[in-house]
Amino acid sequence: MSTPADIRPEDEIYREDRCKRCGVCCGAADGHPCEHLRRDGDRYRCEIYGRHLGYHRTVDGLFFRCVSIRELIETSGGHETCAYVQALRAKRQEPSPPAFGHTYR
């Protein structure tokens, strides 16, 4: 039987340098980006990174709670193109999901 310690990935998966700054986790792809997300060329950045966790609004005024990338991925599964998600799948040797839709376990 698995315990949380058995299935929790190591901290090295969530290294800052793994992030590709795609902005997906901050709403860049769903039409409701965070009001603090800024485009920087072909990448994105958070203008308040370092104090970003907590309640904020999207650019269209919706409230949401910004959480760590670890919490986002471990509660929602993250986005399939995310470098963190890809590293977790490789570590766990999980296949990629289908090109569309969600997979439930």
C-alpha positions as CSV (number, residue, x, y, z in Angstrom):
1,M,0.0,0.0,0.0
2,S,1.3,3.4,-1.0
3,T,1.8,6.2,1.6
4,P,2.0,9.9,0.6
5,A,5.8,9.7,1.2
6,D,6.0,6.9,-1.4
7,I,4.2,8.8,-4.1
8,R,5.2,12.4,-3.4
9,P,7.8,13.5,-5.9
10,E,11.2,14.8,-4.8
11,D,11.7,18.6,-4.5
12,E,14.1,18.4,-7.5
13,I,11.2,18.0,-9.8
14,Y,9.9,21.5,-8.9
15,R,13.2,23.4,-9.4
16,E,12.6,26.9,-10.7
17,D,14.9,26.4,-13.7
18,R,12.6,23.7,-15.0
19,C,9.8,26.2,-15.7
20,K,9.6,27.2,-19.4
21,R,7.6,30.4,-18.6
22,C,4.7,29.3,-20.8
23,G,2.1,31.0,-18.6
24,V,-0.4,28.1,-18.8
25,C,-0.5,27.7,-15.1
26,C,-1.3,31.4,-14.7
27,G,-4.2,31.4,-17.2
28,A,-2.4,32.4,-20.4
29,A,-4.1,29.6,-22.4
30,D,-7.6,29.6,-21.0
31,G,-8.7,33.2,-21.6
32,H,-8.6,34.2,-17.9
33,P,-5.0,35.2,-17.2
34,C,-3.9,36.5,-13.8
35,E,-3.9,40.3,-13.7
36,H,-0.1,40.1,-12.7
37,L,0.9,37.9,-15.7
38,R,3.0,39.8,-18.2
39,R,4.2,38.7,-21.6
40,D,7.9,39.1,-22.1
41,G,8.6,38.2,-25.8
42,D,7.6,34.6,-26.3
43,R,7.5,33.9,-22.5
44,Y,5.5,35.1,-19.5
45,R,6.5,36.3,-16.1
46,C,4.7,37.2,-12.9
47,E,5.2,40.8,-12.0
48,I,4.7,40.0,-8.3
49,Y,6.6,36.7,-8.1
50,G,7.9,36.0,-4.6
51,R,4.6,37.4,-3.1
52,H,2.2,35.9,-5.6
53,L,0.6,33.2,-3.5
54,G,-2.9,34.0,-2.3
55,Y,-6.0,35.6,-3.7
56,H,-5.9,37.6,-6.9
57,R,-8.1,38.5,-9.8
58,T,-7.9,37.6,-13.5
59,V,-7.8,40.3,-16.1
60,D,-11.5,40.0,-16.4
61,G,-12.2,40.4,-12.7
62,L,-12.7,36.7,-11.6
63,F,-11.2,35.9,-8.1
64,F,-8.9,32.9,-7.8
65,R,-6.3,31.6,-5.4
66,C,-2.7,31.4,-6.7
67,V,-1.0,28.3,-5.4
68,S,2.4,26.8,-5.8
69,I,3.1,24.8,-8.9
70,R,3.4,21.7,-6.8
71,E,-0.1,22.2,-5.3
72,L,-1.5,23.0,-8.8
73,I,-0.1,19.9,-10.4
74,E,-0.8,17.5,-7.4
75,T,-4.5,18.7,-7.2
76,S,-5.4,19.2,-10.8
77,G,-2.8,17.2,-12.8
78,G,-1.4,20.3,-14.5
79,H,-1.2,20.8,-18.2
80,E,0.3,18.1,-20.4
81,T,2.9,20.5,-22.0
82,C,4.2,21.7,-18.6
83,A,7.8,20.8,-18.1
84,Y,7.1,19.9,-14.4
85,V,4.3,17.5,-15.5
86,Q,6.5,16.0,-18.1
87,A,9.3,15.5,-15.6
88,L,6.9,13.9,-13.1
89,R,5.5,11.5,-15.8
90,A,9.0,10.5,-16.8
91,K,9.9,9.9,-13.1
92,R,6.8,7.9,-12.5
93,Q,7.1,6.3,-16.0
94,E,3.5,7.3,-16.9
95,P,2.3,7.5,-20.4
96,S,1.2,10.8,-21.8
97,P,-2.6,11.3,-21.8
98,P,-4.6,11.4,-25.1
99,A,-4.3,14.6,-27.1
100,F,-7.7,15.9,-25.7
101,G,-9.9,15.4,-22.7
102,H,-9.0,14.4,-19.1
103,T,-7.9,11.0,-17.8
104,Y,-9.2,9.9,-14.5
105,R,-7.8,7.3,-12.2
